[in-house]
């Protein structure tokens, strides 16, 4: 059971996407873990064959508990595979070296943060997630033509194949996509392939007492969505609800109900923030940054882009925050074993407010190396998956510095609480017009208040001031971002 955050002590195996005998590669999604905050997709740390699933779906175990056994390929087996069928080694980008300073301890490898880059597959291969989907939809992967890189079968390929197998009378075109319309609910046994139900739908079903087994779904491939559950709850005569006495006899594979998850998430956040304020000596610095150059460049750039690709100020602010963290590496890393451990790359943590309450802070990996447009696209993707309960382990555990932007809520300045074991949190407010004196003349110019909450054990106020100065300087040269 991986630690999916500094505030996680235990987790529940919600669903296995593999079975004994399956071949998996490092980085492939193999299970869904339910925590106090969200349902998280967990990848394999190794390449090999699934020997045994130790923890059953629905079982809650402490962090560090063995979930499954994977037999790694032996040298003899690897040698027996033709060279052209062996997975190619992934290309790894070498991170820029951190600045050295006298007395700073050398960086050491963090054992709990393992690479999440999936190794490429041979042509036509598929991941456990795709095999699981194909099994649910009754699709034979051996006859599916893969449209992904090197012929890899994708989710869209499986869904197209499933739609092609359905009789025309049982398909209804909705927005150009075929969706299954079942009229007789069928109960799925624990041994059979599990019905596709979104984490949000599971939580709502548990809250409303709706049995999702056999419930018709309107999502891709017949997946059950929240709307399907609420519709079933409003029509109890059509879909029998699960009686309270039967709840204990059903396999415990549903996620924590929303009514229980919200207090649990709040308690987890409370414990972590109390620990942060109790153990970390915070210091705070702030700066008001002139955004005239940045906004002018942004308007000019957006005139050249399609409407769907236009940038917002947050894209420039996040990119500048990431590059500044690379320039001032004393704030980009972790406090561990009573010393600072600098990170080799900038993984920008971005807090996401959930619709049902609570907060998640997924990471945008290698944010300093992304163009503003790509960074904004990554942010949109993270927000959507965070609210849908589809984040991955690495996205919740590998942030090296957090940036919270509350400008869209009208906040002019925010002084946040550091997320341990990180050592800094950057706050960004709303871009507003302020009276500014330039060359002896006062005028209204766009400006933003940037703040920094930092760990006094890892750095001093001078370092924090250097960071905010670097951030302001980068925003005066937006074309270089």
N, C-alpha and C positions, 0 to 999 in steps of 0.2 A: 504494500500500500504506500504510494508515494505521498510526500508532504506537499499538498497543493496550496501552500501558503503558510506564513509564519504562525497563523492562528488556528491551524488544523491539527487536531489530535487523533481523529478517527474518520473513517469513511465507509460508505456502503457500496458494495458492488451492485450496480443497478442492472447491468447487462454485459454479457460476454459476446464479442463479435467473432470469436474464434472457437474452435473445438479441438480436442486432442487429435493429433495427426496433421493439423494444418501447418503449412510452411509460412513463417513470418519473417519480415525484414525489419531491421532497426528503424524506428521512426514511424512504423505503421500503427494505425489505431487498432487496439485489440479489445478495449473494454470501455465502459462508461461508469464513472464513479460519482456517487452522489455525496456532496458535502453540505455543510450548513449553509453555504452560499449559493451553490449551483451544481448542476450535473456537468461533469467535466470528462471530455474524451481523453483517454490515457493511451500513450503509445508504448510500443515495446522498446526496451533498452538493448535488446540483443537480436541477432539473426539466428534462426534455427527452427526446430520443430516443437510444437506444443506437445508436451508429454502428459501433463495432468493439470486440470483446473482445481486448485486447492480450496478456494473460497467460492461458495455457491452464490448465485444471485440473491439479493435480499439480505445477505449477511453483513453485519457491521463489525469491522475489526480495527485495531489501533494502527497508526502509522508505523511502517516497518514490517508489518506482517506479510509473509510470503503469500502471493495471490495465485501464482501458477508456476509450473516448472517447464523450462525451455531447454531442450537438448541442442547445444551448439554443434554445427557441422564439424566433423573431424577432418584432419588433413587428408586422410585417405578418400573420404567422400568428396571433398573439394577437388582433389586431383582427378577423380573419375568423371567430373563434369567437363564437357568440352569448353575450351576457352571462349568460344563465341557465345556460349549460353551463360557464362558467369556474369553476375552483376558487375557493371563498371564501378570503379571507385568514385565517390562523389567529389566534385571539385570543391575545395574549401578556400574561402577567401581569407587571406592573412590579415588579421586585425592590426591597425597601426599601434606601435609601441606606446606605452604610457610614459609620461615624463617621470624621470627619476628625481628623487630629492634625498638629501643626506638623512640617514637614519630611517628611511621608509622601508618597512619589511617587504621582502620579495613576494610577489603574487604567487599563490599556490592554487592548485586545481581544486575546485569545489566539488566534493564527491556527490552531492545531491543534485547537481545540475548537469545532466548528461546531454550529449548532443541529440537534437531532435530531427536532424536531417535524414530523411528516408533514403536508403540506397536504391538506385534505379533497378527496375525489374527487366527481365528478358522480354522480348516482344510478345504481346498478347497476354502478359501476366496481369493479375489483379490483386488489389489489397484485400485484407480481411474484411474491411468495411464494405467493399464492392461485392465480395463473395457472399457476405451476410445478406445484403440487399437482394442479390440474384436468387439466393435460396428462398427468401421470403416471397419473391414474386414468381417463383417457379421458372426461372430463366436458366438455360444451359449455357454457361460461359464459353464452352468449347466451340459454339457456333456463332458467337457474337463477335462482330468486327470492331476492334478497338480504334477509337479516333484520337486517343491521347498520344503523348510523346512515345515514340518507338513502338506504337501499336498497343499501348496500354488501354485496357477497358476502363471507361469512366462511368460515373453515375448516370449521365445522360444516355450512354449506350445501352445500359441495362434497362432504363425506363422506356426507351424506344422499343427495345425488344419485347418488354412486357406488354406494352400497348399494342404491338403488332400481333401478339398471341391472343388477345381478347376478341371475342365475337363482336361484330359491329353493333349488334343489338344491345350489348351490355356496356358500350362505351359512349360517353357523352363528351363532346368537345367543349372545353371551357378555356377560353383565352388561348386557343391553339394547342392545348395539351390535353391528352386523353386521361380521364380519371375513372376509376372503377366505381360502379354503382351497384352495390350488393343489396339484395332485398331480403335475404334470410341470414341473420347473424349466425356465425359459426364460432364455436368455442375452441380456442387454441390450447392444446395441452402443453405442460411445461417441457415435455420432451420434443415437441414439434418446434419449428422455427417460430420465434417470437413475433407477434404482430408489431408492425411499425407504429410507434406512438411517440410523439414529440415529448420531451421532458416537461414542457409547460402543460401539455394535455394531461400527462400523468398526475401532475400536482393538482390541477383543477379537478380531475376525476376523483382523486382521493379526498379532496375537500368536500365535493358534492355527493360522494358516496355512489358514484357511477362505476359499474363494472365495464371496463374497456375491452374485455375479451370478446371478440367477434363484432365489435362496434364498427359499422361502416365508416370508412375514412374518405375525405375529399381531397387529401393532400396528394403529392406525387407518389405514384405507385400504391395508392390506397392508404397512405399514412393517415393516422388519426390526429386531428388537430384540435386546438382548444374549442373552436366553434362547434365541432362535431360533439364534443363532450357536453357543452352547454345545451345544445339542441336535444341531446338524449336526456339530460336532466329535466328539461322542460316538458318532455313527453314520456313519463315513466311507464305508460302502458305499452309503448313500442319497444323499449329496451329496459329489461328488468334491472333495478338498482340493487346494489349489493347490500344485503341486510347486515346489521352490526354484528350478529352472532356468527356470520359466515366470514367476516373479515379476517378472523384469526386463522381460518382454515385455508385461505388462499395463499399461494406462494408469495412471499414478501418481496416482490420485484418492483413495486411502485416507489416513486421518489417520495420524499417527505412532503406532506401536504403544505400548501401555501400558507395556511393559517398557522402551522407550526414552524415553517421555514423562516418566516419573517422575524419572529422573536429570536429564533436560534441564530440567524444571521446577525441581528442586532447585538446579541450577547457575544458572538465571536468578534465583531468589530469593537465592542466595548472592552473586551479583555485585551485585545491587541493595542488599542489606543491608550488604555490605562498603563499597560506595560511600557509603551513608548514614552509617555510623559514621566513615568516613574523612573525609568532606567536611563533615558537619553537626555543629557543637558542641552536643550535647544538654545540656539541663538538666532536672531532674526535681523535681516537687512532688507531694504527696499530701494527702488529707483524708479523714476518716471522717465520713460523713453519717448523721444520724439518719433512719431510714426509717419511723418510727411513723406520721406523717401520711399518707405515700404508701401504705403497706400498708393502713391503715384505709380510705382512699378507694378503693383497688383492690378490697378485699373487698366494700364496699358497692356499688360500680359493677357488679361481676360478678354480684351477686344479681339485677340488673335485666336482664342480658343472657342470650341463649341460650348454651348450652354451647359451641357452635362459635365464638362471637364473644367469649368471655371473654378478658380481658387478662392478661398475665404481667408481672412487674416489669420485664423488659427493655424493654417498650414505653414505660413511663414514663421509664426511664433514658435510652433513646435519644432520646426527644423532648426531655427536659431538656438533654441534651448538645447537640442541634441548636440549641435556642433560646439556650442560653448562648453558643454560637459566634456567633450573630447579635448578641448583646449585647456581645461582646468580639471585634470583627472583626479585631483584630491577629493572631489565630490561625487565621483562616479564609481561606486563600488559598495563594499559591505564592511560592517564592523563585526568581526568574528574573533573569538579567543583573545579578547582584549587588545586587538590591533586592527588597523585598517587594511583591507584586501582590495586593491584596485581591480576594476574589471577591464578586460581586454577590448571590449566593444561597448557601445552605448545602446542599451535596450531600454527604451523610453516607456515607463509605466504611465498609463492614462486612466484615471478613475472614470468609471461608467456607472451612472445612476440607473438602477433597475426600476422598471415600471411598478412592480409590486412592493417596492421599498428595498433599501439596502444598497450596497456598493460593491463593485468588483473593480480590480485594477489590473487588467491584462497589459502585456508588454508589446510594443512595436519593436521587433528585433532590428538591429543595425540601423537605427533611425537616422544617425548622422550621415549615412551613405545613401539615403533615399532622396530623390528629388521631391520638392514640395507636393507636386501632383500625386506621385506614388504614395507619399506618406499620408496624404489625405484619403486616398483610396483604401490604404491599409486600416486607417482609423475607422472609416465607415464600416468596413468588413468586421472589425473587432467589436464595434458597438452592436451591430446586428446579431453577431453570434453570441455575444455576452448576454443579450436580452432573450435570446432563444435557447440558452443553456447548451451551447455547442462549442465552448472554449476547450483548448487543449492544455495539458499539463505544463508544457514549456511556456505558454503564454501567461500563466499565473505565477510562475516561480522564478523567472529569470530577469525581471526588471532590475536595472542597476541604478536608476534615478527616476523619480516620479514628477510629472508636471500636471498640475490641476488648473484647468481653465474654466472659470466661472463667469467669464465676460458675457456669455450669451444669456445669463440670468440677471444681468444688470449690475453685477458686483464690480466695484472699482478696484478693490484690493483684497487678497486672500492670504492669510498666514496659516499654513497647514501644519499637520502633525506628521512627523516622519514615519514612514512604514518600515519597521525593522525587518531585516538587518541592513537596509539602506541607510545612508548617512545624510541625505538631502532631499528636500521637496521644493519644487519651484511653483510659485503661484502667479497666475496671469489674470489680469482683470479686463474690464471692458475698454475698448478703444473709444475714447471720447475726445471732443474738442476742448482744449484748455487754453487760457490766455498765456502766451509765451513771448518772451522778449528775444528778438533776433536782430543783431546789429543795432541795438538801441531802439528798435521799434516793437511795439506790442501788437500781436495779432493772434487770432484763433488758429491753432494747429492741432491735428490729431495726435493723441498721446495715449500711452498705456502704462499702468503701474505694474512693475514686476517685483516679486518678493522672493525671498529665499529663507527657508527654515533649514538649519544645518545642525549637525551633531558636533558639539564643541569638543568631544573626545577625538574626533578625526580631523578637525580643521579649526581655524580661528576666523574672526571677523574679517581679517585681511583677505583670506582666501575667498570668503563669500562675496566680498566687494569686487574682487577680480572677476569672479564668475558673472556678476550682474553687469560689470563694465564690458566684458566680452560679449554678452548677450546684446547690450545696447549697440555696440560697434557693429555687430553682424547685421542688425536691422537697419543700419544706415547704408549698407551695401547689399540690398536684397538680390541684385542680379547675380551675385556670387553664390547665393544659396541654391 
